[in-house]
Amino acid sequence: DYKGQKLAEQIFQGIILVSAIIGFIYGYITEQFGWTVYIVMAGFALSCLLTLPPWPMYRRNPLKWLPVQDSGTEEKKSADRKPKRHSKS
C-alpha cells in the first residue's frame, strides 16, 4: 500500500540521516574517518532490515483491486482457431 511505502521511505531516510550525523560527530571526535564509514554502514544495514521485508506495519492499508472479469474465455476460443487464408484475386 502507498501509506506503507511512505512510512518505509521515511524510516529508511531517518535512520540513514541519524547514523550519518552520529558517524560524522564520532569520527570527528576520534579523528578516524573509518568509524564514520562503519557507523553509516551499520545504519544502512539496520534500515534495510527494517524496511525491505514486508512487515505487517507496512501492509495496514491494502489496495482495493477490481474483481476479475470472465471475458477472456471468448477471446481464447477465437485465438485457438486457425487463421483464414484469403484467396488471391
C-alpha positions in Angstrom: 0.0 0.0 0.0 1.1 3.6 -0.6 1.0 4.6 3.1 3.3 1.7 4.0 5.7 2.7 1.2 5.8 6.2 2.5 6.4 5.0 6.1 9.2 2.7 4.9 10.8 5.6 3.0 10.6 7.9 6.0 12.1 5.3 8.3 14.9 4.5 5.8 15.8 8.2 5.3 15.6 8.9 9.0 17.9 6.1 10.0 20.4 7.0 7.3 20.4 10.6 8.3 20.8 9.9 12.1 23.6 7.4 11.5 25.4 9.8 9.2 25.3 12.6 11.8 26.3 10.3 14.6 29.1 8.8 12.5 30.4 12.2 11.5 30.5 13.5 15.0 32.1 10.3 16.4 34.6 10.2 13.5 35.4 13.9 14.1 36.0 13.5 17.8 38.2 10.4 17.4 39.8 11.7 14.2 39.1 8.4 12.5 37.2 8.5 9.2 36.9 4.7 9.3 34.5 4.9 12.2 32.3 7.3 10.3 32.0 4.8 7.5 31.4 1.9 9.8 28.6 3.7 11.6 26.9 4.8 8.4 27.2 1.2 7.0 25.6 -0.1 10.2 22.8 2.4 9.9 22.3 1.4 6.3 22.1 -2.3 7.3 19.7 -1.6 10.1 17.4 0.5 7.8 17.5 -2.3 5.2 16.5 -4.8 7.8 13.6 -2.6 9.0 12.3 -1.6 5.6 12.9 -4.2 2.9 10.9 -7.2 4.3 7.1 -6.9 4.0 6.5 -6.3 7.7 2.8 -6.1 8.8 3.2 -2.5 9.8 3.6 -1.7 6.1 0.5 -3.6 5.0 -2.2 -2.0 7.1 -3.9 -0.3 4.2 -4.3 -2.8 1.3 -5.4 -1.5 -2.1 -8.8 -2.4 -3.4 -8.4 -4.2 -6.8 -11.1 -4.6 -9.4 -12.8 -8.1 -9.5 -11.7 -10.5 -12.2 -13.9 -10.5 -15.3 -14.7 -13.6 -17.3 -14.5 -12.0 -20.7 -11.1 -13.7 -21.6 -12.7 -17.1 -22.4 -14.3 -15.9 -25.7 -11.0 -14.4 -26.8 -9.2 -17.6 -26.0 -11.6 -19.7 -28.1 -11.2 -17.4 -31.1 -7.4 -17.4 -30.8 -7.3 -21.2 -30.9 -8.8 -21.3 -34.3 -6.6 -21.3 -37.4 -6.5 -18.0 -39.3 -8.4 -17.9 -42.5 -6.4 -17.6 -45.7 -7.6 -15.1 -48.2 -7.7 -16.3 -51.8 -5.6 -14.3 -54.3 -7.5 -12.5 -57.0 
